[in-house]
């Protein structure tokens, strides 16, 4: 009598720590990216005296500042969620 081949179902277990770490890493990199642009536009807004560029740089500074604040808030929420899960 020949032996039957038995297939075992292999289940992959995904670690939630690596997923949350990837999310925090992604948010942190984007925060740094937008923070660099925020500071760049802030410095250029202080230096340039042309009215058209002054208005554009002022609006861009506000936009990038709000994006940085939102990303910082998301980063803090992810950090608190990580602390609570421990």
ZAVEX-696803 format. One record per residue: residue number from 1; x, y, z of N, C-alpha, C, O in turn. Coordinates in pm, whole numbers. Example, Ala and Ser with C-alpha at 12.3 -4.5 7.8 and 13.67 -1.06 7.14 Angstrom:
<nodes>
i | n_px | n_py | n_pz | ca_px | ca_py | ca_pz | c_px | c_py | c_pz | o_px | o_py | o_pz
1 | 1319 | -569 | 780 | 1230 | -450 | 780 | 1320 | -330 | 780 | 1424 | -332 | 846
2 | 1285 | -225 | 708 | 1367 | -106 | 714 | 1290 | 3 | 787 | 1341 | 114 | 804
</nodes>
This chain:
<nodes>
i | n_px | n_py | n_pz | ca_px | ca_py | ca_pz | c_px | c_py | c_pz | o_px | o_py | o_pz
1 | 84 | -117 | 0 | 0 | 0 | 0 | 89 | 125 | 0 | 169 | 143 | 92
2 | 76 | 213 | -103 | 159 | 333 | -109 | 115 | 438 | -7 | -3 | 449 | 29
3 | 212 | 514 | 38 | 184 | 620 | 136 | 119 | 738 | 67 | 155 | 774 | -45
4 | 25 | 798 | 134 | -40 | 917 | 80 | 41 | 1040 | 119 | 93 | 1049 | 230
5 | 50 | 1132 | 27 | 117 | 1257 | 57 | 21 | 1349 | 133 | -93 | 1371 | 92
6 | 70 | 1399 | 240 | -12 | 1487 | 324 | 39 | 1629 | 308 | 157 | 1657 | 325
7 | -52 | 1717 | 276 | -17 | 1859 | 264 | -58 | 1930 | 391 | -172 | 1918 | 438
8 | 34 | 2002 | 444 | 3 | 2080 | 563 | -20 | 2225 | 521 | 53 | 2281 | 440
9 | -123 | 2282 | 577 | -150 | 2423 | 550 | -57 | 2508 | 635 | -58 | 2502 | 757
10 | 22 | 2585 | 567 | 113 | 2674 | 638 | 48 | 2811 | 648 | 10 | 2871 | 548
11 | 37 | 2857 | 767 | -20 | 2990 | 789 | 94 | 3085 | 822 | 180 | 3057 | 905
12 | 91 | 3197 | 755 | 192 | 3298 | 784 | 137 | 3393 | 889 | 23 | 3440 | 880
13 | 217 | 3420 | 984 | 178 | 3511 | 1092 | 247 | 3644 | 1067 | 369 | 3652 | 1059
14 | 167 | 3746 | 1054 | 220 | 3880 | 1030 | 233 | 3951 | 1164 | 137 | 3960 | 1241
15 | 349 | 3999 | 1189 | 373 | 4070 | 1314 | 316 | 4211 | 1306 | 343 | 4285 | 1211
16 | 238 | 4246 | 1405 | 181 | 4381 | 1407 | 285 | 4485 | 1446 | 271 | 4602 | 1413
17 | 388 | 4444 | 1514 | 492 | 4538 | 1553 | 564 | 4593 | 1430 | 591 | 4713 | 1422
18 | 594 | 4506 | 1336 | 664 | 4554 | 1217 | 575 | 4647 | 1136 | 622 | 4743 | 1075
19 | 444 | 4616 | 1135 | 350 | 4700 | 1061 | 340 | 4839 | 1124 | 341 | 4939 | 1053
20 | 329 | 4845 | 1255 | 320 | 4975 | 1322 | 453 | 5049 | 1311 | 456 | 5172 | 1302
21 | 562 | 4974 | 1313 | 693 | 5038 | 1299 | 708 | 5097 | 1159 | 766 | 5204 | 1142
22 | 658 | 5026 | 1057 | 663 | 5077 | 920 | 580 | 5204 | 908 | 621 | 5301 | 843
23 | 462 | 5204 | 970 | 376 | 5322 | 965 | 443 | 5441 | 1032 | 443 | 5552 | 978
24 | 501 | 5418 | 1149 | 567 | 5527 | 1219 | 687 | 5579 | 1140 | 712 | 5699 | 1135
25 | 759 | 5487 | 1078 | 874 | 5526 | 997 | 830 | 5611 | 878 | 893 | 5712 | 847
26 | 721 | 5569 | 811 | 671 | 5642 | 695 | 624 | 5782 | 736 | 654 | 5880 | 668
27 | 549 | 5791 | 845 | 499 | 5921 | 891 | 615 | 6010 | 931 | 615 | 6130 | 902
28 | 714 | 5953 | 998 | 829 | 6032 | 1042 | 908 | 6085 | 923 | 950 | 6201 | 924
29 | 928 | 6002 | 819 | 1001 | 6048 | 700 | 925 | 6159 | 629 | 985 | 6256 | 583
30 | 794 | 6145 | 619 | 714 | 6250 | 554 | 711 | 6377 | 637 | 710 | 6488 | 582
31 | 709 | 6362 | 769 | 714 | 6479 | 856 | 844 | 6556 | 836 | 842 | 6679 | 826
32 | 955 | 6486 | 828 | 1084 | 6551 | 805 | 1085 | 6620 | 669 | 1133 | 6732 | 657
33 | 1031 | 6553 | 567 | 1025 | 6610 | 432 | 948 | 6742 | 431 | 996 | 6842 | 380
34 | 827 | 6741 | 488 | 745 | 6862 | 489 | 801 | 6968 | 584 | 783 | 7087 | 560
35 | 868 | 6927 | 690 | 931 | 7021 | 781 | 1044 | 7097 | 714 | 1062 | 7217 | 737
36 | 1121 | 7027 | 629 | 1228 | 7093 | 554 | 1169 | 7199 | 461 | 1220 | 7310 | 453
37 | 1062 | 7163 | 390 | 999 | 7261 | 301 | 937 | 7377 | 378 | 941 | 7491 | 333
38 | 879 | 7348 | 494 | 821 | 7454 | 577 | 928 | 7555 | 618 | 908 | 7676 | 605
39 | 1041 | 7506 | 666 | 1150 | 7595 | 708 | 1207 | 7670 | 588 | 1238 | 7788 | 599
40 | 1221 | 7602 | 475 | 1272 | 7666 | 354 | 1182 | 7781 | 311 | 1229 | 7891 | 284
41 | 1051 | 7756 | 305 | 958 | 7861 | 265 | 950 | 7973 | 370 | 931 | 8089 | 335
42 | 965 | 7938 | 495 | 963 | 8038 | 601 | 1083 | 8132 | 588 | 1068 | 8254 | 603
43 | 1199 | 8077 | 561 | 1320 | 8159 | 544 | 1309 | 8244 | 417 | 1341 | 8363 | 419
44 | 1263 | 8183 | 308 | 1248 | 8260 | 184 | 1144 | 8370 | 199 | 1159 | 8478 | 142
45 | 1038 | 8344 | 275 | 935 | 8446 | 298 | 993 | 8565 | 373 | 954 | 8679 | 347
46 | 1084 | 8540 | 464 | 1146 | 8650 | 540 | 1247 | 8727 | 456 | 1270 | 8845 | 480
47 | 1309 | 8660 | 359 | 1416 | 8722 | 282 | 1365 | 8798 | 160 | 1413 | 8908 | 132
48 | 1270 | 8742 | 87 | 1224 | 8801 | -39 | 1128 | 8916 | -11 | 1040 | 8907 | 74
49 | 1147 | 9026 | -86 | 1065 | 9145 | -64 | 964 | 9170 | -177 | 881 | 9260 | -164
50 | 969 | 9094 | -286 | 875 | 9109 | -395 | 735 | 9068 | -347 | 719 | 8962 | -286
51 | 634 | 9152 | -376 | 499 | 9126 | -324 | 440 | 8995 | -374 | 378 | 8922 | -297
52 | 458 | 8965 | -502 | 400 | 8843 | -557 | 462 | 8720 | -490 | 390 | 8629 | -449
53 | 593 | 8717 | -480 | 661 | 8603 | -417 | 634 | 8599 | -267 | 625 | 8492 | -207
54 | 620 | 8717 | -208 | 591 | 8722 | -65 | 456 | 8657 | -34 | 444 | 8581 | 63
55 | 355 | 8686 | -116 | 223 | 8626 | -98 | 227 | 8475 | -120 | 172 | 8398 | -42
56 | 294 | 8433 | -228 | 304 | 8290 | -258 | 376 | 8214 | -147 | 331 | 8109 | -103
57 | 488 | 8269 | -102 | 566 | 8201 | 2 | 492 | 8201 | 136 | 505 | 8107 | 214
58 | 416 | 8306 | 161 | 337 | 8309 | 284 | 230 | 8201 | 285 | 211 | 8132 | 385
59 | 160 | 8185 | 172 | 57 | 8081 | 162 | 121 | 7943 | 169 | 70 | 7854 | 237
60 | 233 | 7923 | 99 | 302 | 7794 | 101 | 351 | 7761 | 242 | 347 | 7645 | 284
61 | 397 | 7861 | 314 | 442 | 7839 | 451 | 327 | 7792 | 539 | 343 | 7699 | 618
62 | 210 | 7855 | 526 | 93 | 7813 | 603 | 52 | 7671 | 568 | 22 | 7591 | 656
63 | 50 | 7639 | 438 | 7 | 7505 | 395 | 102 | 7398 | 450 | 57 | 7299 | 507
64 | 232 | 7418 | 432 | 328 | 7319 | 480 | 330 | 7312 | 632 | 357 | 7207 | 690
65 | 303 | 7423 | 697 | 295 | 7423 | 843 | 178 | 7338 | 893 | 191 | 7263 | 989
66 | 61 | 7352 | 827 | -54 | 7271 | 866 | -31 | 7123 | 838 | -73 | 7038 | 916
67 | 35 | 7093 | 726 | 66 | 6952 | 696 | 161 | 6896 | 801 | 144 | 6782 | 846
68 | 261 | 6974 | 841 | 354 | 6929 | 946 | 281 | 6906 | 1078 | 309 | 6809 | 1148
69 | 190 | 6995 | 1111 | 114 | 6979 | 1236 | 28 | 6854 | 1230 | 18 | 6782 | 1330
70 | -33 | 6827 | 1117 | -117 | 6708 | 1103 | -32 | 6581 | 1113 | -71 | 6485 | 1180
71 | 82 | 6580 | 1048 | 170 | 6463 | 1054 | 225 | 6443 | 1194 | 242 | 6329 | 1238
72 | 253 | 6551 | 1264 | 299 | 6540 | 1402 | 190 | 6481 | 1491 | 217 | 6400 | 1579
73 | 67 | 6522 | 1467 | -46 | 6467 | 1542 | -62 | 6318 | 1514 | -85 | 6241 | 1607
74 | -51 | 6277 | 1388 | -59 | 6135 | 1353 | 54 | 6057 | 1418 | 32 | 5946 | 1468
75 | 173 | 6113 | 1418 | 288 | 6046 | 1480 | 266 | 6028 | 1630 | 298 | 5923 | 1686
76 | 213 | 6130 | 1695 | 183 | 6120 | 1839 | 75 | 6015 | 1867 | 85 | 5942 | 1965
77 | -27 | 6009 | 1782 | -133 | 5909 | 1800 | -76 | 5768 | 1784 | -107 | 5680 | 1865
78 | 7 | 5747 | 1682 | 68 | 5615 | 1664 | 159 | 5580 | 1781 | 165 | 5464 | 1822
79 | 229 | 5678 | 1834 | 318 | 5655 | 1948 | 238 | 5617 | 2072 | 276 | 5524 | 2144
80 | 128 | 5688 | 2098 | 43 | 5656 | 2212 | -21 | 5518 | 2196 | -33 | 5444 | 2294
81 | -62 | 5483 | 2075 | -119 | 5350 | 2052 | -16 | 5241 | 2078 | -49 | 5134 | 2129
82 | 108 | 5269 | 2044 | 215 | 5173 | 2069 | 238 | 5155 | 2219 | 260 | 5044 | 2266
83 | 233 | 5266 | 2293 | 252 | 5260 | 2439 | 134 | 5186 | 2505 | 155 | 5107 | 2597
84 | 14 | 5212 | 2460 | -104 | 5149 | 2520 | -103 | 4998 | 2497 | -144 | 4923 | 2585
85 | -58 | 4953 | 2381 | -58 | 4810 | 2350 | 42 | 4732 | 2433 | 26 | 4612 | 2452
86 | 145 | 4799 | 2484 | 244 | 4729 | 2567 | 187 | 4707 | 2701 | 254 | 4650 | 2788
</nodes>
